[in-house]
């Protein structure tokens, strides 16, 4: 991005809504934003909460996966990433985003034949295929950022954070975080954030689980 814009330290704010989950190299994306921002500039992200959208069946992305993409200088999603997206993308009662914290009425959208042929086509081509490469719950992403900052891969740290609640209606499908090079970051420890992330995952229930525990 810096090469395209041609000037570092230019912006007070960078706002990216539902962008970061698409990038191939998430560390490089954040580093580019760091370079483009003024010293006290802020990167504002709106990120899908995987629990309330078609990513619900995909596992949470890890720092290790991000490090692999960074050191590979990844510029396109791997065939495996594309496979995971097309084989696990789902809908709930026909909708791509929803409000109910349940796994009921989910349907996988791709057939086995569609998944196989798409994966083979991606393996045989060097073209970029746009998919979600990264999936998070709110607390898992906060831990993701904290860890990358702690190990020295980014300078950005959490400045402000908002997770929507059931009262916010449709916006359950996303959360918001502001990052800055001058921020001190979240006061929560890594293990506290991970525990919060696991609790977030456990907030999502299925009808069968509800009946079993009733």
Secondary structure as the mmCIF struct_conf table of DSSP 4:
data_model
#
loop_
_struct_conf.conf_type_id
_struct_conf.id
_struct_conf.beg_label_comp_id
_struct_conf.beg_label_asym_id
_struct_conf.beg_label_seq_id
_struct_conf.end_label_comp_id
_struct_conf.end_label_asym_id
_struct_conf.end_label_seq_id
HELX_RH_AL_P HELX_RH_AL_P1 UNK A 2 UNK A 5
BEND BEND1 UNK A 8 UNK A 9
STRN STRN1 UNK A 11 UNK A 17
BEND BEND2 UNK A 18 UNK A 18
TURN_TY1_P TURN_TY1_P1 UNK A 20 UNK A 22
BEND BEND3 UNK A 24 UNK A 24
HELX_RH_AL_P HELX_RH_AL_P2 UNK A 26 UNK A 36
STRN STRN2 UNK A 37 UNK A 48
STRN STRN3 UNK A 49 UNK A 49
HELX_RH_3T_P HELX_RH_3T_P1 UNK A 50 UNK A 52
STRN STRN4 UNK A 53 UNK A 53
TURN_TY1_P TURN_TY1_P2 UNK A 54 UNK A 57
BEND BEND4 UNK A 58 UNK A 58
HELX_LH_PP_P HELX_LH_PP_P1 UNK A 59 UNK A 61
HELX_RH_AL_P HELX_RH_AL_P3 UNK A 63 UNK A 71
TURN_TY1_P TURN_TY1_P3 UNK A 72 UNK A 73
BEND BEND5 UNK A 76 UNK A 76
HELX_RH_AL_P HELX_RH_AL_P4 UNK A 79 UNK A 88
STRN STRN5 UNK A 90 UNK A 92
TURN_TY1_P TURN_TY1_P4 UNK A 93 UNK A 94
STRN STRN6 UNK A 95 UNK A 95
BEND BEND6 UNK A 96 UNK A 96
STRN STRN7 UNK A 97 UNK A 97
BEND BEND7 UNK A 99 UNK A 99
STRN STRN8 UNK A 102 UNK A 102
TURN_TY1_P TURN_TY1_P5 UNK A 104 UNK A 105
STRN STRN9 UNK A 106 UNK A 108
BEND BEND8 UNK A 110 UNK A 110
HELX_RH_AL_P HELX_RH_AL_P5 UNK A 112 UNK A 124
BEND BEND9 UNK A 127 UNK A 127
STRN STRN10 UNK A 136 UNK A 136
HELX_RH_AL_P HELX_RH_AL_P6 UNK A 138 UNK A 150
TURN_TY1_P TURN_TY1_P6 UNK A 151 UNK A 152
BEND BEND10 UNK A 153 UNK A 153
STRN STRN11 UNK A 157 UNK A 163
HELX_RH_3T_P HELX_RH_3T_P2 UNK A 166 UNK A 173
STRN STRN12 UNK A 174 UNK A 180
TURN_TY1_P TURN_TY1_P7 UNK A 181 UNK A 182
BEND BEND11 UNK A 187 UNK A 188
HELX_RH_AL_P HELX_RH_AL_P7 UNK A 190 UNK A 202
TURN_TY1_P TURN_TY1_P8 UNK A 203 UNK A 203
STRN STRN13 UNK A 205 UNK A 205
HELX_RH_AL_P HELX_RH_AL_P8 UNK A 207 UNK A 213
#
